[in-house]
Structures are given as structure tokens and as C-alpha cells.
Amino acid sequence: MSDYYNAFEMSPVPDPGPDAVPPEPFRGIYGMPAFVTIPTADLPASVDFWCRGLGFFELFGIPGTLVHLRRWAFQDVLLVRAESVPEQAPAMSFSFAGVLSEVDSLVEACRALRPESVDGPRDTPWNTRDVEVITPENARIVFTAAKPFDPASQEARNLEAIGISPPDAGRDENVEHA
């Protein structure tokens, strides 16, 4: 028996595909397993960009101090009031998952709010389509959407080269990655 546990059953991210439907925004309260805290010198402008550009909503806030944003379950961001923010975006990024059907509208919304904020979309060697966005706080955010898996693709060969077999090949072949 393996220690493998199929954690996909607890993830809000749907299986990749052209018909993948994003889950509804999650408004419940839970113990957050991870979240990102981002300082901002202009809390209202940051909230506006994250909500209208990146598709988050305000779960709750402490006026003038903090706003807890969420998108799907486990996609939590705390915007906190700060005196200043870095002048440049750091090399480090924060990524959150979406579905392919959201990519174009996210790019359009972010560009409408901040024309120079978007880099991409671009396809990756690991089978996703990514959009990099620099937010008003100079945070580097990556919106990533899995593409449908094509076993004959270069991306499949890239994954196979590092020991990750296609989903249909059987769970035991991926045990070392579980």
C-alpha cells in the first residue's frame, strides 16, 4: 500500500479542459492553510484592482487597516495598510489557479485598470497558460490555468522526462511525486 492520497478531491480547481467551469467564489470561513499578506500605501486602490482586475472579492475588512480578499477557497490575500511599498516588483511571485476561460477577461480587466500591468499570456513547458500581473503595490502575481493534457505534446514529454507520467498511466508510476 502506498502513502499516496488523492488530494484533488479537496481542491476547488476543476479538471483542466476547454469546458472547465470555475467554481463560485467561496464566502465561508475556515482556518486558512496559507495566505499572502501584501502591504499597500493605498488600500482602496489596491482593493479596486484586486477585485475588478483579478476577480477577488472583499470577504471582510478593518477600515483603513486591512482587507481580507478571496477568490476561490484557499485563495486568500490580506491587503494591509503600509506607509510605503517597494518601487519595483520583487523577483518572487504569488500564483493562483484559474481556468482557461478566465485568462482573456482577466488580461482585459487588468489592462483596462493599469495598461502596463500585464505580461502574457504565455504557455509554459509544464502545460499551463500563465499571465503575470504587477499590482498597484508592486506585487508580482501569476494567474495560472492548466491546459488540457495531450499525451502527444511536448509538455507531456517534458513531464515524462522528470518522471511524471500521464494521468491515465496509473497512480503507482507517480508515487515518488506523491
Secondary structure in CASP SS format (residue, H / E / C, confidence):
PFRMAT SS
TARGET T0000
AUTHOR 0000-0000-0000
METHOD secondary structure of the structure
MODEL  1
M C 1.00
S C 1.00
D C 1.00
Y C 1.00
Y C 1.00
N C 1.00
A H 1.00
F H 1.00
E H 1.00
M H 1.00
S C 1.00
P C 1.00
V C 1.00
P C 1.00
D C 1.00
P C 1.00
G C 1.00
P C 1.00
D C 1.00
A C 1.00
V C 1.00
P C 1.00
P C 1.00
E C 1.00
P C 1.00
F C 1.00
R C 1.00
G C 1.00
I C 1.00
Y C 1.00
G C 1.00
M C 1.00
P C 1.00
A C 1.00
F C 1.00
V E 1.00
T E 1.00
I E 1.00
P E 1.00
T E 1.00
A C 1.00
D C 1.00
L H 1.00
P H 1.00
A H 1.00
S H 1.00
V H 1.00
D H 1.00
F H 1.00
W H 1.00
C H 1.00
R H 1.00
G C 1.00
L C 1.00
G C 1.00
F C 1.00
F E 1.00
E E 1.00
L E 1.00
F E 1.00
G E 1.00
I E 1.00
P C 1.00
G C 1.00
T C 1.00
L E 1.00
V E 1.00
H E 1.00
L E 1.00
R E 1.00
R C 1.00
W C 1.00
A C 1.00
F C 1.00
Q C 1.00
D E 1.00
V E 1.00
L E 1.00
L E 1.00
V E 1.00
R E 1.00
A C 1.00
E C 1.00
S C 1.00
V C 1.00
P C 1.00
E C 1.00
Q C 1.00
A C 1.00
P C 1.00
A C 1.00
M C 1.00
S C 1.00
F E 1.00
S E 1.00
F E 1.00
A E 1.00
G E 1.00
V C 1.00
L H 1.00
S H 1.00
E H 1.00
V H 1.00
D H 1.00
S H 1.00
L H 1.00
V H 1.00
E H 1.00
A H 1.00
C H 1.00
R H 1.00
A H 1.00
L H 1.00
R C 1.00
P C 1.00
E C 1.00
S C 1.00
V E 1.00
D E 1.00
G E 1.00
P E 1.00
R E 1.00
D E 1.00
T C 1.00
P C 1.00
W C 1.00
N C 1.00
T E 1.00
R E 1.00
D E 1.00
V E 1.00
E E 1.00
V E 1.00
I E 1.00
T C 1.00
P C 1.00
E C 1.00
N C 1.00
A C 1.00
R E 1.00
I E 1.00
V E 1.00
F E 1.00
T E 1.00
A E 1.00
A E 1.00
K C 1.00
P C 1.00
F C 1.00
D C 1.00
P C 1.00
A C 1.00
S C 1.00
Q H 1.00
E H 1.00
A H 1.00
R H 1.00
N H 1.00
L H 1.00
E H 1.00
A H 1.00
I C 1.00
G C 1.00
I C 1.00
S C 1.00
P C 1.00
P H 1.00
D H 1.00
A H 1.00
G C 1.00
R H 1.00
D H 1.00
E H 1.00
N H 1.00
V H 1.00
E H 1.00
H H 1.00
A C 1.00
END
